[in-house]
Every structure is written in C-alpha cells, then in structure tokens.
Amino acid sequence: MLTMKDLVFKKRLVKKLIKRYVKSHVVEEVISRNVVKFKLPASMKIHPVINISRVVRYRELLKRQKVEKPKLVKVNRVEEWKVEKILNKRKIREVEKYLV
C-alpha cells in the first residue's frame, strides 16, 4: 500500500478526510534497495517509481480477528442501525452529535 503523506493533488482536498493509504498495487520491479516501481492505474497521476519510505506492507486480518458490522433494522421501511446505549452527546453549531 502507498502512503498518501505529502502527495500533491490538483484539487485541494481536506487533509483529515483523505485516506491514509491507497489500496495495494503490484510491485512491477525492485530498482534498488530504496526504490520500487509499481504497476499503477492510469487514473493515478503519480510517477510509478516510489521510494520505499512511502510503501507500507499490507496486513490481512488474522483468522481470530472478526470485523463485526452492525446489523441494520427496518423502521418504517427505512434501514437504520439499532443503538444499544448513548454514551455521550454534544452540540456543535446547533447540531447534536451522539457517541454510541
């Protein structure tokens, strides 16, 4: 996976909303100890030769790890999540936000 740190985009994107890593890509060639060449899609407009400091090894979930997604509940023909408990709430710019 590639880190998005210090990448420059034509459109100004909010830093905190950008993903930390780009999905995994195939390493086409190892040029030296510090540089690898990736096989990138044409939509990514960056140079395919990248320093290894920008590369992070992808780790899959272990067999013991389970990612449980909350189940949706239908209420008046609309799917919503069932909340077990509201831990906290705060008001920001006249909008209430809840910690569940």
RAJO-V53219 format. One line per field, one symbol per residue. psi: psi as a letter, one per 20 degrees, with the letter a starting at -180 (. if undefined). burial: # if it has 9 or more other C-alpha atoms within 8 Angstrom, else .. A space follows every 50 residues. Layout:
BEGIN
psi: ???
burial: ???
END
This chain:
BEGIN
psi: qpqjpjqpqgpoqphiiqqhqqrqrpogqogahipqpqnqqhholrpioq qiiippppprqrhhppoopqqqppoljpprqppgpohrqqpoljppqqo.
burial: ####.................#....#..#....#####..........# #..##..............................#..#........#..
END
